[in-house]
Amino acid sequence: MASTPLRRAPAMQDVIGRDRRGSMQSDDTALVRQIRETHTPGRSHIVDVKPILHVIDDIFHRSTVGTDGGILLGTHVDSQEDRTYSLSYDVLLQGLSYLIQKIYIEISCQSLAGADVHTSTMELLRSLSNYSWEAKVVLTLAAFAVYYGEFWLVVQLCTTDPLAKPVAILKQLSDIIEHAASIKPQLEAIDNLIKAITKVTKLIVDYSDMVKLQSQYISEDTPPLSIATAHIPAAAYWAIRAILACATHIAILTGGRYEYVASTTEVWELSSLAHKLNNIHEHLTTELENCRRYIVERRYDEDYKNLIHLFRSLHLDNMKNLRALISHKDDIQPLVIGRSKVRSSLEVLRRKHVLLLITDLSLSYEEILILEHIHNDQQHRAEVEYEFVWLPIVDAAVWDEAKRDRFEDLKSRMPWYAVHDPLIIEPPVIKFIRDYWHFDKKMIIVSLDPQGMVSSENAYHMLWIWGNVAFPFSDERETALWNAESWRLELVVDAIDPEILKWIDAGKYICLFGSDDIEWIKRFTLRAKDVAIRAGIPLELVYAGRSTATKEKLRKLNRTIDAENLSRTWSDYTSTWFFWSRLDSMRCSKAKHHKTVDDDPILREVMTLLSYDGSDQGWVMVWRGSAETVRANGHLTSSTLDDFEKWKSAAADLGFVPELRNQLKQRHQPIHCTRLIIPGFGPDIPDRVVCTECGREMEKFFMFRCCTD
């Protein structure tokens, strides 16, 4: 077929000119009013648009103009696998094929006639008046997809298919490939506009789905959805108007006008429409996000209130409460045993005592080791049966690979249950945990009974103090244990050092001391051993360190003490850490029960020890057996032992510990600077603390610390 010289088509200029003169303002009140007047939806005209959109996507994907122009030159390779359409597609489209065909004819006629695009758009909207906005756009886009798909079928197959070739001749498309370079800018502009139309169409469908699926959280007459839906009619109008503009340009290339070369201005008209639709898409996307945030807030608020209600209600078992806390709606196995990585459902916790370990990712290895010891100890106690479950609290907004690695590392060290992914713990749960269980960075252990009721909002301290003896870890059990407790060496050291318990039974004198000054430690231990020999008492020395000493500092001190045989040490850092952590747990537990140093002798001793630990003078605590004890700061004790010859005879008559107490009291000089560092917040911090040296009320300061040790 002979090539026809390229020429400009006046008819196209007229169409573009008329479109350019039309209104291009989506916020034009008069235009929006006209659009709305065409809309009278009916219940009988409900259309499931999602399957139609899938077919439309398939057509557009296979007819996209690549940057290499391959689809025009016959070199385009489609990487998308053939999509298999089920019988349901045919059944769905049987009732709509006639309507799509009718719209197809209207589009064809309007395009060929070069009709005013605004007028044609309004006529289409009136013909679809009984359909929803998303149905109007999707059905029109489907009709155009047929129109556009037919055009490309003929163009692509006319050189190879014996049927397509004569059809191309009648449509005068057979030599369009010869003019590929000339019409490529026009086709690419059409392609970009189709992509913009499709994006806006899908967004309109998303709005419709939101109204249908989230009606319990948001209604059409409630902001922000009412604000967003006010823009839908104009968005639908501009999408359909852009469809007709695309069809007009395709019509120019069909029926003998393929040689038409669009001017830069006319290609700009298509680009301008695409730009407008992209702006509409951007604006609607913002409004949609506002709606989604509103829905999420409403849903979170409902879930939060539901949690409050659940934990105030009685239940037959703990499943409802645990599901509300842990179970993601689509996750039937939310738990995993950290070490073995075996996944599990919540059923393994049904009607069991459950201890929820609630922490952030700053959970220390020492805490895990202590918890593991307590967890394993229950195997030797037939009456004790419970499950640990780790609930890590993380901020999803800053979640990254480093935090994921930290979570996996901590989880791999746990022989108990944990959530397999911390992100399944949703914001309303985190808010509930913070508001009602007062979690804020520092680990808490919430104890739930077999019915899912809270028996203790924080059993951490009773676990640290008494271990499994505190089972079933209720506030009542904690009170009973304190009522039966006294200030004794077994309470102070527990099972941290079994050798000490043997010394108690043997009636030995036991001296616990601490400092990070190795020279003072050398002088003190030598003096203490010398005094013990002269006093004729069996004395054992145990270095308990300081809570403020770093791991490396403590290891170095322990190595020196062991090498020079100065005293017994706790070679692992965990034991020293646990010693001081238990003392702080005693303080917190007493504070929880509203005890003060004025009315509670155990708390008074604990606060004294913690105060000594906060000073730079070291500390010493001497016991005879389990209950007879005396304590003082390190420097005062050293100077008192230096003068042992002066009170040696009194010690022989009264007893070493009572006389040491008398001597310390006589020599006490309230010239000091005592610090008490209390980690924690809120209820963990007492309103008033008195100095253990002089009895005056101490000043309160806040300290913020970042420590990677």
Stockholm file with secondary structure:
# STOCKHOLM 1.0

chainA/1-709         MASTPLRRAPAMQDVIGRDRRGSMQSDDTALVRQIRETHTPGRSHIVDVKPILHVIDDIFHRSTVGTDGGILLGTHVDSQEDRTYSLSYDVLLQGLSYLIQKIYIEISCQSLAGADVHTSTMELLRSLSNYSWEAKVVLTLAAFAVYYGEFWLVVQLCTTDPLAKPVAILKQLSDIIEHAASIKPQLEAIDNLIKAITKVTKLIVDYSDMVKLQSQYISEDTPPLSIATAHIPAAAYWAIRAILACATHIAILTGGRYEYVASTTEVWELSSLAHKLNNIHEHLTTELENCRRYIVERRYDEDYKNLIHLFRSLHLDNMKNLRALISHKDDIQPLVIGRSKVRSSLEVLRRKHVLLLITDLSLSYEEILILEHIHNDQQHRAEVEYEFVWLPIVDAAVWDEAKRDRFEDLKSRMPWYAVHDPLIIEPPVIKFIRDYWHFDKKMIIVSLDPQGMVSSENAYHMLWIWGNVAFPFSDERETALWNAESWRLELVVDAIDPEILKWIDAGKYICLFGSDDIEWIKRFTLRAKDVAIRAGIPLELVYAGRSTATKEKLRKLNRTIDAENLSRTWSDYTSTWFFWSRLDSMRCSKAKHHKTVDDDPILREVMTLLSYDGSDQGWVMVWRGSAETVRANGHLTSSTLDDFEKWKSAAADLGFVPELRNQLKQRHQPIHCTRLIIPGFGPDIPDRVVCTECGREMEKFFMFRCCTD
#=GR chainA/1-709 SS CCCCCCBCCHHHHHHHHHHHHSCCCTTCHHHHHHHHHTCCCCGGGCCCHHHHHHHHHHHHHHTCCCTTCHHHHTCCCCCSCCCCCCHHHHHHHHTTHHHHHHHHHHHHHHHHHTCCHHHHHHHHHHHTTTSCHHHHHHHHHHHHHHHHHHHHHHHHHTTTCTTHHHHHHHHTCTTGGGGHHHHHHHHHHHHHHHHHHHHHHHHHHHHHHHHHHSTTTCCTTSTTHHHHHTTHHHHHHHHHHHHHHHHHHHHHHSSSCTTBCCCHHHHHHHHHHHHHHHHHHHHHHHHHHHHHHHHHHHHHHHHHHHHHHHTTSCCSSSHHHHHHHTCCTTCSCCEEETTTTEEECGGGGTTSEEEEEEECTTCCHHHHHHHHHHHHHGGGCTTCCEEEEEEECCCGGGCCHHHHHHHHHHHHTCSSEEESCGGGSCHHHHHHHHHHSCCSSSCEEEEECTTSCEEESCCHHHHHHHGGGGTTCCHHHHHHHHHTCCSCHHHHHTTSCHHHHHHHHTTCEEEEEECSCHHHHHHHHHHHHHHHHHHTCCEEEEECCCTTSCHHHHHHHHHHHHHTTCSEECCSHHHHHHHHHHHHHHHHHHHHTTCCTTTCHHHHHHHHHHHHHHSSSCEEEEEETTTEEEEEEHHHHHHHHHTHHHHHHHHHHHCHHHHHHHHHHHHCCCCCCCCCCCCCCGGGSCSCCBCTTTCCBCCCCCCCCCCCC
#=GC SS_cons         CCCCCCBCCHHHHHHHHHHHHSCCCTTCHHHHHHHHHTCCCCGGGCCCHHHHHHHHHHHHHHTCCCTTCHHHHTCCCCCSCCCCCCHHHHHHHHTTHHHHHHHHHHHHHHHHHTCCHHHHHHHHHHHTTTSCHHHHHHHHHHHHHHHHHHHHHHHHHTTTCTTHHHHHHHHTCTTGGGGHHHHHHHHHHHHHHHHHHHHHHHHHHHHHHHHHHSTTTCCTTSTTHHHHHTTHHHHHHHHHHHHHHHHHHHHHHSSSCTTBCCCHHHHHHHHHHHHHHHHHHHHHHHHHHHHHHHHHHHHHHHHHHHHHHHTTSCCSSSHHHHHHHTCCTTCSCCEEETTTTEEECGGGGTTSEEEEEEECTTCCHHHHHHHHHHHHHGGGCTTCCEEEEEEECCCGGGCCHHHHHHHHHHHHTCSSEEESCGGGSCHHHHHHHHHHSCCSSSCEEEEECTTSCEEESCCHHHHHHHGGGGTTCCHHHHHHHHHTCCSCHHHHHTTSCHHHHHHHHTTCEEEEEECSCHHHHHHHHHHHHHHHHHHTCCEEEEECCCTTSCHHHHHHHHHHHHHTTCSEECCSHHHHHHHHHHHHHHHHHHHHTTCCTTTCHHHHHHHHHHHHHHSSSCEEEEEETTTEEEEEEHHHHHHHHHTHHHHHHHHHHHCHHHHHHHHHHHHCCCCCCCCCCCCCCGGGSCSCCBCTTTCCBCCCCCCCCCCCC
//
